[in-house]
């Protein structure tokens, strides 16, 4: 018996590149580093958050896109910069699956506030895209993730590197 797979839920590993070949939408959870995103217009994703170890403060998205953090795959390098990664919560991952199911069955409704939050995230992302490319701008950030972390969309106006 062949089972239909409505979507793939995974991380930024190489396996997430396979389902789009078969037109299967993806949810990228615990995505790291933040500079990339899944590529498909039907995909969803949630990045890992970055936290300063010295202060315990979660970095804003703008701060997370500063060099060398945004493209760093090595947790030892992040640790040397006083940064640790925060995994998505079980509730956030469940919310991403619910959102994808609603998108697939046509019942997903994004409020004006949801659209504003998503647009702000994309503006910040594209503001840093000249450094990293604009891979994944077709992909949508999970609604509940943005609602829960809306304060991280505020840019502290950083121009200096996070070292």
N, C-alpha and C positions, 0 to 999 in steps of 0.2 A: 504494500500500500504506500502510495506517495503522499506525503504530508505537505500542505502549502505553508510556506514560511512567510508571514506577513511583513516581518522586519527583522533586522539584525541588531542586537544590542551588544556593544563591546567597547574596547578601549582604542587608543591610538596605535595599536599594534598593526602589523602588516595585513592581518586577516581582514580588517575593515575595508580593505581595497577590493575584496572579492565580491561581496554581495551586489555592489552597483553594476558589476558586469552582467548580472542577471536581472537588473532593474528592481532590486530589492532595496528599499530605503533602510538607512542605518541610524542608530542612535549611538553617538560617541560619548561615553561617560568617562570620568576621571581623565580627561584629555590633558596631556602634557607632552611637550611644552605648549604654552598658550598661543604662540605665534601661528600655529596652523589650525585648521578646522576641517571637518569632512567636506567633501566637494559638491555633493549632490543637492539640488534644490528641494528634494523631499526629505533630506536628512535633518536630524536634530543633534545638538551636542551641548555638553557642559564641561568647561575646563576645570582642572584642579585649581584651587585658590592658593595663593602664596602668602605666607605669614612670616613676619620678622621675628626671629627667635629672641633678640634682645628686648624688644618692646611687647611682643605677643600680639601685635596689631596685624590684622589682615590687610594686605596691600590692596590699593584700588586697582582696577583693571589697567588704568594708565601706568601706574607704577610697575605692574607685572609685565608690561610690554617694553620696559626699559632694558637696554643691554646690561649685562649679559643674560638676564633672566629669561627673556621671551623665547629664546631658541636653545636653552640649556637642557640637555637630556641627562646630565650627570648630577645625581643628588649630592655627590661629594662637592662639586663646584658650587651648587646652591648653598650647601652647608657652610662652605668657606666664606660665602657672602652673608651668612647669618639668616638664611632663608630655609623654611621647610614648606613642603607641599601639604595641602589639606585635601583629603579625599572627599568625593561627593558622598552625601549621606544616603542611607537606604531609602529614606523618604523622597529624596531628590531623584534617585534612580527609578523608584516606583512611579513618581510623578511624570518622568520622561516617557515611561512605557504607556501610561494612561493617555498622555498627550498624543503620542504616535498613533495609538489605537483610534482616538477621536479624529485625528487627521485622516486616517485611512478610511474610516467609516463615514466621513463627511460631517461629523457633529462638532468638530473643534471650532470654537468661536474665540477670537482674540479681541479683547476690549481695546478701546482707544489708549488706555494706559499701557497695556501689553505692547501695542505697536510703538508707543513712545519709548518704552524701555528698550525694545529691540533696536529701534532706530538709533538710540543713543549708544548702545553697545557697538553697532556697526560703524557709527561715526568715529568712536574711539579706536576701533580696530583699523579702520581705513586710515586714520591719522598716523598710524604706525606702519602701515602697509608698505610705504616706500622703503623701509628697512628690510622687510621680510617677504614682500609679495602679498598679493591679495587672495591667496588660496583659501577657498571656503566661504567667500562672501555670499554665496547662494544659500548656504546652510543657515538654519534658524537656531538660536540659542533657546534652550528649554524655558518655557514660560515661568514655571514655579521657581526655577533657579534665579532668573532675573528678578522676579518679585521679592524673593527672599534676600537677595544681595544687591538691591537697588542702590544702597549707599556707596557701593564700590564703583558705581558709574560716575560718581563725582570725581572730577580730575583735580588733584591738588596743584596743578600747574607746574609739574616737575619739568625741568629742562636738564637737570644733571643726571648722571648715571647713578644707578644704585650699586654702590661698591661696599 
